[in-house]
Amino acid sequence: MMEVIIFSSNTDVSEESRKRIEEKFQKLNRFFDRILRLKVEVKEEKKGFRVEATAELPRQIIRAEKTRKQLQEALDLVYAKLQHQIRRYKKFLVDRKRQASSPTPAFQPVPEEVAVSFHPEFIRRKLVDLKPMTEEEAALQMEMLGHDFYLFLNEKTHQVNVVYKRKDGQYGLIESIK
């Protein structure tokens, strides 16, 4: 049985609601029995209730988030999204295991039904002129553009970095490694 951790911000979640949330999310074990821990956070905001759920699996973290006026609706949507992602991850693992165990010679293509079925559709591509700048300049540029993240060349390290705005209003930095 996986550990379900429920916490809340700006609202009180009754003991009865906590029990219903835990029972609902325990059902995810039916789809993948190796979920180590599930964290569910309930926040009350101006737009309604925001529910964030993070499932910790061995070597993978799966996350879902929804905001709705009704708490139960947000919970149902987050559960459905997590269930979909967990099923997709399990299919990926099964397909990868089949592919690894099949004695196919290296020169033959992998049959289409065994190949992983993840094919994202890119609807837009951008060319970016990476200008050297400080982290602070990149954050300012991101704010001026109204974006949630900004790709730049760090003038101190000469590496490609990404500055991003976190949900708590703070900033984060992703640094690349050669």
C-alpha positions as CSV (number, residue, x, y, z in Angstrom):
1,M,0.0,0.0,0.0
2,M,1.5,3.3,-1.0
3,E,1.8,6.3,1.4
4,V,-0.7,9.1,0.6
5,I,0.3,12.5,2.1
6,I,-2.4,15.2,2.0
7,F,-1.7,18.8,3.0
8,S,-3.5,22.0,2.4
9,S,-2.8,25.8,2.0
10,N,-5.2,28.6,2.6
11,T,-8.0,26.1,3.4
12,D,-8.9,23.4,5.9
13,V,-9.5,19.9,4.6
14,S,-11.8,18.0,7.0
15,E,-10.9,14.6,8.3
16,E,-13.8,13.1,6.2
17,S,-12.5,14.7,3.0
18,R,-9.0,13.5,3.8
19,K,-10.2,10.0,4.1
20,R,-12.2,10.2,0.8
21,I,-9.1,11.7,-1.0
22,E,-6.9,8.9,0.3
23,E,-9.3,6.2,-0.7
24,K,-9.7,7.7,-4.2
25,F,-6.0,8.0,-4.8
26,Q,-5.2,4.5,-3.3
27,K,-7.0,3.2,-6.4
28,L,-4.1,4.2,-8.5
29,N,-2.3,1.1,-7.2
30,R,-4.6,-0.9,-9.4
31,F,-2.9,0.5,-12.5
32,F,0.7,0.4,-11.2
33,D,1.6,-1.3,-7.9
34,R,5.0,0.3,-7.6
35,I,3.9,3.8,-6.6
36,L,6.1,4.6,-3.6
37,R,4.4,7.8,-2.3
38,L,1.6,10.1,-3.4
39,K,1.5,13.8,-2.3
40,V,-1.8,15.6,-2.7
41,E,-1.9,19.4,-2.0
42,V,-5.2,21.3,-1.8
43,K,-5.0,25.1,-2.1
44,E,-7.8,27.6,-2.1
45,E,-7.2,30.5,-4.5
46,K,-9.3,33.2,-6.0
47,K,-10.2,31.0,-9.0
48,G,-11.3,28.1,-6.7
49,F,-9.5,25.1,-5.5
50,R,-6.2,24.0,-7.0
51,V,-5.2,20.4,-6.5
52,E,-1.6,19.3,-7.2
53,A,-0.7,15.6,-6.9
54,T,2.7,14.1,-7.3
55,A,3.3,10.4,-7.6
56,E,6.7,9.1,-6.8
57,L,7.7,5.9,-8.7
58,P,11.0,4.2,-8.9
59,R,13.1,6.4,-11.2
60,Q,10.1,8.6,-12.3
61,I,7.9,11.3,-10.9
62,I,4.5,11.9,-12.3
63,R,2.6,15.1,-11.6
64,A,-0.9,16.5,-12.3
65,E,-2.5,19.8,-11.4
66,K,-6.0,21.3,-11.9
67,T,-7.9,24.3,-10.6
68,R,-11.7,24.3,-10.4
69,K,-14.4,26.1,-8.4
70,Q,-15.5,22.8,-6.8
71,L,-12.9,20.8,-4.8
72,Q,-14.4,17.5,-5.9
73,E,-14.2,18.4,-9.6
74,A,-10.5,19.4,-9.2
75,L,-9.8,16.1,-7.4
76,D,-11.6,14.0,-10.1
77,L,-9.7,15.7,-12.9
78,V,-6.3,15.3,-11.2
79,Y,-7.0,11.7,-10.5
80,A,-8.0,11.1,-14.1
81,K,-4.9,12.8,-15.4
82,L,-2.6,10.9,-13.0
83,Q,-4.3,7.6,-14.0
84,H,-3.7,8.4,-17.7
85,Q,0.0,9.3,-17.1
86,I,0.6,6.2,-15.0
87,R,-1.0,3.9,-17.6
88,R,1.1,5.5,-20.3
89,Y,4.3,5.1,-18.2
90,K,3.4,1.4,-17.5
91,K,2.9,0.8,-21.2
92,F,6.3,2.4,-21.9
93,L,7.9,0.0,-19.4
94,V,6.2,-3.0,-20.8
95,D,7.0,-2.0,-24.4
96,R,10.7,-1.4,-23.5
97,K,10.9,-4.8,-21.7
98,R,9.4,-6.6,-24.7
99,Q,11.8,-4.7,-27.1
100,A,14.8,-5.7,-24.9
101,S,13.8,-9.3,-24.6
102,S,13.0,-9.9,-28.3
103,P,15.9,-11.6,-30.1
104,T,15.8,-9.2,-33.1
105,P,19.0,-8.8,-35.0
106,A,20.4,-5.3,-35.0
107,F,19.9,-4.8,-38.7
108,Q,16.1,-5.4,-38.6
109,P,13.8,-2.5,-37.7
110,V,11.7,-2.9,-34.5
111,P,8.1,-3.9,-35.4
112,E,5.8,-0.9,-35.1
113,E,3.6,-2.5,-32.5
114,V,6.6,-2.9,-30.1
115,A,8.0,0.6,-30.6
116,V,7.1,3.2,-27.9
117,S,4.1,5.2,-29.0
118,F,5.2,8.6,-27.9
119,H,5.2,11.0,-30.8
120,P,4.7,14.6,-29.7
121,E,3.6,17.0,-32.3
122,F,5.6,20.2,-32.5
123,I,3.4,23.0,-33.7
124,R,6.0,25.8,-33.6
125,R,9.8,26.1,-33.7
126,K,11.8,29.1,-32.7
127,L,15.4,30.1,-33.4
128,V,16.9,31.9,-30.5
129,D,19.9,34.2,-30.6
130,L,21.6,33.4,-27.3
131,K,23.1,36.6,-26.0
132,P,25.5,36.5,-23.0
133,M,23.9,38.0,-19.9
134,T,23.7,37.7,-16.2
135,E,21.0,35.6,-14.4
136,E,19.4,38.9,-13.2
137,E,19.3,40.3,-16.7
138,A,17.7,37.1,-18.0
139,A,15.1,37.3,-15.2
140,L,14.3,40.9,-16.1
141,Q,14.1,40.1,-19.8
142,M,11.7,37.2,-19.0
143,E,9.5,39.5,-17.0
144,M,9.5,42.2,-19.7
145,L,8.4,39.6,-22.3
146,G,5.8,38.3,-20.0
147,H,7.1,34.7,-20.2
148,D,7.4,32.0,-17.6
149,F,10.9,31.0,-18.7
150,Y,13.8,32.4,-20.7
151,L,16.7,30.7,-22.4
152,F,20.1,32.6,-22.3
153,L,23.8,32.2,-22.4
154,N,25.3,32.8,-18.9
155,E,28.0,35.3,-19.3
156,K,29.9,33.9,-16.2
157,T,29.9,30.2,-17.1
158,H,29.4,30.5,-20.9
159,Q,26.8,27.7,-20.6
160,V,23.2,27.7,-21.8
161,N,20.8,28.3,-18.9
162,V,17.1,28.7,-18.4
163,V,15.6,31.1,-15.8
164,Y,12.0,30.4,-14.9
165,K,9.3,31.7,-12.6
166,R,8.0,29.3,-10.0
167,K,4.4,29.0,-8.9
168,D,5.3,30.6,-5.6
169,G,6.5,33.7,-7.4
170,Q,10.2,33.0,-6.9
171,Y,12.7,32.3,-9.6
172,G,14.6,29.1,-10.6
173,L,17.6,28.5,-12.7
174,I,18.4,25.4,-14.8
175,E,22.1,25.1,-15.6
176,S,23.4,22.9,-18.4
177,I,26.3,20.5,-18.0
178,K,28.7,19.8,-20.8
